[in-house]
Amino acid sequence: MFLRCHSRKKNGKRHRYWSVVESRRCRGGRPVQRQVLYLGEINDSQEAAWRKTIEVFDEQKKQYEQLSLFPSDRPIPPDEVNALSVVLTNLCLRHPRSFGDCWLGCVLWDELGLSGFWDTRLGSQRGKVPWRKVLQLLVINRLCDPGSEFAVHRSWFLGSAMDELLATDFAVAEKDRLYRCLDRILPYKDELCRFLVEKWKTLFDAEFDVLLYDLTSTYFEGSCARIPKAKFGYSRDKRSDCRQVVIALIVTTDGLPLAYEVFPGNTVDKTTLKPFLTKIEKLYGKARRVWVMDRGIPTEETLEEMRREGVAYLVGTPRSLLGKLEKDLVDRPWEQVHDGVQVKHLAQQDELYVLARSADRRKKEAAIRRRKLKQLIHGLNRLKRRTISRDTLLKKVAVLQRDAGRVAALVKIREPKVNEPVNRETFVCMLDRTAWRKALA
């Protein structure tokens, strides 16, 4: 390490700013430097103190020098003039860095051929550090320790060995550079998806005859004035007070992604499927594919169009249609698919309806109901032991019922009327055991 001086003219006067800089030798023998500590403006005595801290003064040459370090249990090489012996037992670890996970991430990056892919697209763009390396840094961070771009800049990069693996310095993790990198790669989104699909075929012999399609959302905190897609909408994160975006993703049954899209936060799920069908055909051509989706994603008009074009799908039956199919399904025999799962089939027109019965799923849903019912009853019992007003009681009961969901209908609650005191006679809760047994069945 050494002291570096930066000179700057400000208000007609020249100022000197100091920082502690670390020099490292990377692949190919090229040294790179990283700022360890910014000192700002310091006087001469402070400068001398810092030099004494990080360097050794050579009495014969009358100058400060950095000395090489060698273990004390072996002789110093005769050709090493600037050398010292050290006692290894007194050494301690001061700045550990993560290497193995970063190294493995770089190996996977190279196996996928992403260096060549991005060099041909970002290599000609100006920058002190190749944009491909900036992007690789972001990707490795998402793989090893997912965090924001600012977290990469502030702490993660310094605690990793990415500077050695990328043969670069701290400039690759400069804050604004990380944010600008994401804008530069957006125009190549579809090209990247096609490139990765070819890699899935080569590396994993992946099949794309069954595609899983689903949506999620992520929210922002703030006004989001410069994010045109950030809108208020149905929040899967239970944060209806925040603006959000909707993310649609298509993956194979092995979890390998094919394509994704970001929609405005107020996008309705059922309006996203049709443009995505067109997008997949445009990217990968027409093929025999089976689309697997939740019941709320496709509309009946979209399903009718898929049937006309011969596009196969597997989707949950709308709840409004279940009652109409019940009469035709009730007399049909159950068929054993595998341990714990039985099905009934019903063919109507161009569709095949499958009713599934799973013992494990039944146990899981019963456990979920018991947990929610237990939380609801415990919450109501706690309210009985408290001395609160009627208005406060009604608000807390409403919150408990909301958290319990449909299980709340199994508990009959007698709430205090207006002008009635809140006590165990006016606030009564009773479990509907008949409805509870029916729910478990």
C-alpha positions, 0 to 999 in steps of 0.5 A: 500500500502507498499514499497517493496525492490528487491535486485539484484547483478550486476557487483559484487555489490548488488543493491536495487530496490524499488516499491510501491505495493498494496495488495488486498484481493480476493475471498476466502480471499487470498491476492494478490499484484500488483505493483503500481509504480516502484521507482528504486534505491532510497536513505535512505531519499527518502525511508523515504519520501515514507514510510511517504506518504503511511504509518503512524508511530506509536509513541508507537511501534516506527514503521510504520503501515497501519491503517484501515479506518472507517467513522467519523459518527460512532464509531470505533469498540473497537477491532480495535486497528489500526484504524482512523476516516475519514470524508466521505465528504472529500473523493474523487474518485481517481482510478475508475475501470470498474466492471459491463461490466467485471462481465457480460462478466465473467457470459457469459463465465461461461454460455458457459462453457468455463472455463471447456473446457479450463481447460481440455486443458490448465490446465496442462501447466506450468505457474505462472497464469492459462492460462485459466485466461489469455485467459478469460482476453483477451476474456472479453477485446474483448467484453468490449473494444477491443484493442491490447494485449499491450493495455490490459497490459498497461492500460485496465487491470488497469482500470478494475476489472478483477483482482478481478473477476479472483482472481489474480494479475497483473501477468495475464496481463503481456505482454509476457504472453498475446501474448504466450496465443494466440499461446497455444490456436491455436491447439484447434481451431477446437475443440472450434468451435465444442464445441461452435456449441453444445452450440448454439444448447443448449442455442439458439436452433440454426439451421444450414441449412442456412450458410453465407460465406464471406471473409475479410482482415486485414493488417499489418504495417511493414516488417512482416518478421516472419509472413509467411501468410502476403502477398501483395494482394487485399486490402479491406481496400484500403491499397495495400501498406501493407501486409495482411491476408485473413480471411474466416468466416462461420456464421448462419443467427443469426450471430453465428460463425461455423468456420473460417480460416486465409489464406495468403494475396494473396489468391484469393477469389474463391479458398477458398470455396472448402477447406471450404466445406470439412472442414465443412463436416469434423467438422460437417458431411454431412447435408442438408445445403444452402450456401449463398455467394457473386458472386465472391467466387465460380467458375463455376467448384465449383458450378458444383461439388456442384450440383453433390453432392446435395449441395444447394447454393444461390449466385449472378449471374455473370455479364457476364451471366446477358445479356443472361438471360435478354431475358427470364426474360423480359416477365415474370410477377413480383411477390410480395414477401413483401412490397417493394420487387418484384421478377421474377423466371426463372428455367434453367436446375438444377438452379433457377434464381431469379431477385429481385426488391427492392424499398428501395434498389433503393432509397439507390443506388440512394442516394449513386450515388447522394452523389458521384456525389455531391462530384465529382462536388464540387471537380471539381469546387474547381479546377476551382478556383485554380491556378495550373499547368496542370500536377497537375490538371490532377493528382487531377482530376484522384483522384476525378474520382477514388473516384467517381467510375462509377459515374465519367462516368456521367461527361464529362471533357474537360482537357487542352491540352499540352501547353494550359493554365489552365483556365475556357475555357480550363478546362470544366466540363459538366454533361451528364443528359441523362446518369444520368437519366438512372442511376437513373432508 
